[in-house]
Amino acid sequence: MEPTPSQFTPEELRQWQAGLAQANYNNVFCHCRDCDREWVASSDDVACDCGSRRVEHIPCWQFPDG
Protein backbone atom coordinates (compact mmCIF):
# COMPACT_ATOMS: atom_id res chain seq x y z
CA MET A 1 0.00 0.00 0.00
CA GLU A 2 1.41 3.37 -0.99
CA PRO A 3 1.72 6.13 1.64
CA THR A 4 -0.78 8.96 1.40
CA PRO A 5 0.85 12.06 -0.06
CA SER A 6 1.32 14.91 2.39
CA GLN A 7 -1.09 17.83 2.28
CA PHE A 8 1.82 20.08 3.32
CA THR A 9 4.90 21.27 1.53
CA PRO A 10 8.09 20.54 3.50
CA GLU A 11 8.15 24.18 4.70
CA GLU A 12 4.48 24.11 5.75
CA LEU A 13 5.11 20.86 7.66
CA ARG A 14 8.10 22.44 9.43
CA GLN A 15 5.99 25.47 10.39
CA TRP A 16 3.16 23.24 11.65
CA GLN A 17 5.57 21.18 13.76
CA ALA A 18 7.16 24.37 15.14
CA GLY A 19 3.70 25.64 16.07
CA LEU A 20 2.95 22.42 17.97
CA ALA A 21 6.29 22.65 19.80
CA GLN A 22 5.47 26.23 20.82
CA ALA A 23 1.98 25.22 21.98
CA ASN A 24 3.49 22.44 24.11
CA TYR A 25 6.12 24.64 25.77
CA ASN A 26 5.19 24.93 29.48
CA ASN A 27 1.94 23.15 28.65
CA VAL A 28 2.41 19.39 29.00
CA PHE A 29 0.11 17.82 31.57
CA CYS A 30 1.92 14.98 33.34
CA HIS A 31 0.41 12.19 35.43
CA CYS A 32 2.50 9.60 37.28
CA ARG A 33 1.04 6.14 36.89
CA ASP A 34 2.78 4.97 40.07
CA CYS A 35 1.97 7.66 42.68
CA ASP A 36 -0.83 9.61 40.88
CA ARG A 37 1.04 12.93 41.12
CA GLU A 38 -0.03 15.47 38.49
CA TRP A 39 1.86 18.53 37.23
CA VAL A 40 2.46 20.69 34.15
CA ALA A 41 5.89 20.68 32.51
CA SER A 42 7.65 22.03 29.42
CA SER A 43 8.64 18.63 28.11
CA ASP A 44 7.31 15.13 27.75
CA ASP A 45 10.65 13.69 28.85
CA VAL A 46 10.38 14.13 32.62
CA ALA A 47 10.35 11.68 35.50
CA CYS A 48 8.15 12.05 38.54
CA ASP A 49 9.53 13.29 41.86
CA CYS A 50 8.94 9.73 43.15
CA GLY A 51 11.53 8.55 40.58
CA SER A 52 9.06 6.80 38.28
CA ARG A 53 9.47 7.10 34.52
CA ARG A 54 5.91 5.74 34.06
CA VAL A 55 4.51 9.19 33.34
CA GLU A 56 1.58 9.90 31.04
CA HIS A 57 2.05 13.10 29.00
CA ILE A 58 -0.81 15.02 27.40
CA PRO A 59 -0.30 18.37 25.62
CA CYS A 60 -2.59 20.86 27.38
CA TRP A 61 -3.77 22.38 24.09
CA GLN A 62 -5.68 19.12 23.56
CA PHE A 63 -8.01 19.97 26.47
CA PRO A 64 -11.08 21.95 25.38
CA ASP A 65 -11.61 25.39 26.90
CA GLY A 66 -14.63 25.37 28.98
Secondary structure, DSSP 8 states (H G I E B T S, - for coil): ------SS-HHHHHHHHHHHHHHHTT-EEEEETTT--EEEES-S----TTS---EEEEEGGGS---
